[in-house]
Amino acid sequence: MATVSSLGAGSGLDLESLVSKLMQVEQQPLTKLVTKEAKIQAKVSALGSLKSALSTFQSSVQSLTDSSKFQQATASVSDSTIATVSASSTAQTGSYSLEVAQLAAAHKLKSAAYTNTTDEIGTGTLSIQFGTYSAGVFTANADKPAATITISSSQNTLSGVRDAINAADAGVSASIVNDGSGNRLVLTSSSTGESSSLRITATDDDGNNTDNSGLSELIYDASTGGTSNISQVVAAKNALFTLDGMSITKSSNTVTDVISGMTLNLLKKTETDSPVTISISRDTNTVTKAVQDFVKAYNTLNANIKDLGHYSYNKDTKVADAGALQGEFALKSIQTQLRGTLNGVLSGGGTYTRLSQVGVTFQKDGTLAVDTAKLSTAVKNNAADVASLFSANGVPTDAGITYAGAGDNTTIGNYTVNLTQLATKGTLNGAAITVPVTVDSDNDSLKFEIDGVQSNSITLSQGSYTGAQLAAELQSKINGDSALKASSVTVAVTWNSTSNRLEVVSNRYGSASKVEITSLDTNTTSTLGLSMGAGTDGLDVAGTIGGTAATGSGQTLTSTEGAATGLKLTVQGTTTGYRGTIAFNRGFAYQLNKTLDSLLSTSGPIAARVDGLNASVKQIDSQMERLQTRLEDTEARYRKQFTALDTTVATMKSTSSYLTQQLASLASLSGYSSG
C-alpha cells in the first residue's frame, strides 16, 4: 500500500491549500467574535478616557466650592520698603494713610564675659518672666506665660545654659557671642514690645539668689530694688505709627487688630510728613481665573464627549465614521445631567439665581463662555451672593452670626434664628481682698483644673502686688504651666476693681469650660481671696434655626430637625431672641461636584457600564475558547479525510502505472511472436 509523507504528495493535488481555505470559512464565526471583543474593549478604553476627563473637570469645579474664595481681598502699600500688608475676606475695601515713627524692638540682654564656653556657671533654676518696667515697677504680661528652667550639673557651663534655655522653648532665644573681650551669653525676647521686657530670677543651688556668683550671675531685674547681674543691650520698644492721622501704639511690628481683616507688617520708619498709602480692594482676579479655568475645563470635557459620541456618513464613499461611545446611553445621560445643572435656577432667595447673571453663558455650539467684566462687577458689589451662586453657603443678616457649614440633608432656603441662651465661659471669682497684697511662702503655691485638665503646682513670684499686677502674675503662671499648655488650655485673669477681687476665666466657651482650684497654700484664701472648689461652668449657646430644635456646643449652634438639619452657625454678640435670618443655598459648583461624585463612584453609570462590558468580554472569551477547540477538531478531521483521499489516489495512481507497464509488456511480446 502506498504511503504519503505530506498532504498532496501522493495525489499531486494542492490539498494543503484546500484545507487552509476550508478553515478560513470555518473561522469566520471566530473572526466575528474577535472583532466584537475589540469593539467592546475600545468602549471600555473610551469610558476610561471619559472618566479621566470628568475627574479633570471635577478638579476645576471643586476650586469653586470654597465660599471664602469669592470674598478674598487684595491689599498693597505704595512703598513696600516701609510696610507690607495682607487682607482676609473680612477686610473692608478702602485706602489708608500710614506714617511710621518707631519700630518695635525685642529686649536683649548680655552676660559678663567668660574665657571659654565651657566655663562653669552654676546649678539651680532660672525663672523668666515677661512684662513692663514703669516707674521702677515690673508688671507681668498676663498674656505671656512665665517659664522655669532647671539647670542641672550636666548643663552648668555657659554653652550648657544656652542649650537648656533654647530647649525650654520659653519665649527667649539664647546665643553666645565673642565680642573680643570674651564669650557672652546673649538673651533675646522672642517678642517685641515694652510688655515683653525680661525679668530673670534664680533659685541658686549655692544658697544665694542675688550675688554675682553661681547661677545668679544671670539674673536681671530693672525694677526699683531689683538686682541685675547682666546688662541691657537693646531696650524693648513699641511700634509707634499713625493711620489716617490716628496715633497708634503696638507691641509688635506685625499688626492684626487695627483694621478688621488686615495684617500690617511694619518694616522701617517713614520720612517726616511722607506718609504711604495702604489700598484694600476686593480680589476679583482669583475668582475670575477660577471661573475661567472652570469654563475651559467644561469645554474640554464637552469636546471629549462630542468626539466619543459623534457619527457621520459620507454618501460618496458610503463610509460611516462613529465615535467609540456613539449610541451609548451613559454618555448621553452624563451630558444631559451636566447641562441640566448648569442651565438650572437656584432657589433660596439669593441675589443671583443663574450663572448668566454673573457672565457665564452657553454658546450656540454648546460651549461655555465667561464675561469677565460682568463677573468682576458682581464680585465687587456682592461677593457673598456670588459665593452662594457657586458654593454651598449661608448668608446671615446678623453681623454677629457666621455660617459654619451644612449637612448633606440641609435644604436650600431662608431660616430664622432665635436664641434662648448665649454661650459663656467657665468663671471662678475670688473673694474681696485688700491691696497691695504680699505673696510669700505661705500663699505662693496653688493648683487649678481648667476645662478638665489638671495643672502642675503653680508658684507665684514672691513680692508685693497691686490688684492688676497680681492678676497679670497669676495669668502668666497659669498659662505657662506645662500640663495646661500641652492641652492648649488657657485662662484670662482680671482684677475687678469694683469688687476688689480676682476673676479667673477659661478661654473656652460652652459647658466644657470649667475653672476649679484643687490645691492651696495655708494663707491663700485669706490673702488672695482664692478658695478651694469649682467656679461657675460655662454654657452652650441654645436656640432654634428655622423654628426647629438646634444643639449648642460652645458658640456653635447646629440644627437637628426639619429642613435646616445639619446647618451650623457660629453665634457671637450680646443679645438673645430673634437674630435675623440666614439664606442657605447650594450653588452650581456644589451641585456639579455632587453630580460628578455620583458619576465617578464605584456604583455610578460609568462603573456599571464598564462592569457590563467586561462581563461581555469574559463571555466572548469563553465562546472563543470553545470555538477554538472545535476548529482544531475540524481541521484535524479535514486533514484525516484528505490524507485518506491522498493515499487512495496515490494507490490508484500506482495501480494505473503498474497496469500500464503490464499492457506495454504484453504488446511487446505479441509483436515478437508474430515475427
Order of alpha helices (4+ residues) and beta strands (2+ residues): alpha-alpha-beta-beta-beta-beta-beta-beta-beta-alpha-beta-beta-beta-beta-beta-beta-beta-beta-beta-alpha-beta-beta-alpha-beta-beta-alpha-alpha-beta-beta-beta-beta-beta-beta-beta-beta-beta-alpha-alpha-beta-beta-beta-alpha-beta-beta-beta-beta-beta-beta-alpha-alpha
